[in-house]
């Protein structure tokens, strides 16, 4: 009985869903910001690479500080494909989906 239990526990710890492994990788960021008396503004460019041999559509969750008074998002834009991306805004984050071609 104990052997069967150990085998079951061991098998449950092995990752079975291999396709769930990370398909894209965050590789760099370029951030600029401005500060004045009333406003703190950030512009960020984030670089990802597709580590597979086919197109991958990935949802990216981008959190913000919980201490921010207000967050105004002007746009989320894919510079590679010159397209605006739809996004969903949450209280302290946004989520958006983008297609990435193989590197």
N, C-alpha and C positions, 0 to 999 in steps of 0.2 A: 504494500500500500504506500509506504513512504517513497519508494523508488518511482512509482507512477506519479506521485505528487511532484517530485523534483523534476521529472521529465516534462511535465505539464508547465511548471513554472519556468523552466529553462526555455522551452519553445515559445512561451508568451513574451519573453524578453528579446527574442530575435526579430529585427525589423522585417516584416513580411511584405510591406508595400514599397518595393524598391523605386517605382516611379515617383514616389513622394519626396525623394531626395532633392536637394536644392538644384534647380535648373538654371537659375540666374544668379549672378554674383554682383554685389555692389563693389565698384572698384575705385571710385573717386568722387569728390565733390568740390564745387567752386562756389563760395558764398561771398556775397558783398552785402553790406548793410549801411544804412544811414540813420543818424540820430539827430533829432532836433528837439526843441522844447516840448513839443506835443506828440511826437511820433517816433517810433522805432520801426524801420522798414527793412525787410530781408528779401533778397533775391538769391535763390539757390539753383544751381545746376548740378544734377546728380547723374552719375555715370554707372550704367549696369552693362554686363556682358552676358550673353546667352551661351551657356556651356554645353548645349546640345547640338545636334545636327539638323534640327527642324525648328520652325517658328514656335515660340512659347508665348502664350498670353498669361500675364502675371498680374495679380492684384497686389498693389503696394499700399501698406498702411503707414502713414506718416504722422507721428504724434507731435503735439505742441506742448509748451510749458503750461502747467495747471495754473500758474501765477499770472498769466496774461490777462489784461483787462478786457481786451476785445481782439478778435482775429478777423481780418478781412482778407479773403483770398481773391486775387484778381484773375488768375488763370493758372491752369496746369497745362503745360505745352510739351509735346514731344518734338525736340529740335531735329532729331534724325529724319522724321517723316513730315515735318512742318505741319503738325495737326494739333488742334486743341483737344484736350482730353476731358471727358466728363468726370466729375468727382462727386463723392458723397461726403458731406461735412458732418462731423460729430462734434461734441462739446469741446474736446481738446485734441482733435485729430482730423485728418481727411484720409480717404481711401480712393484710389483710382486704379484703373486697369489699362495695361498697354501691351501691345504685341512687340516681341523682340525677335529679330532675325538672328540666325546663327552667326557667330563671329567669323 
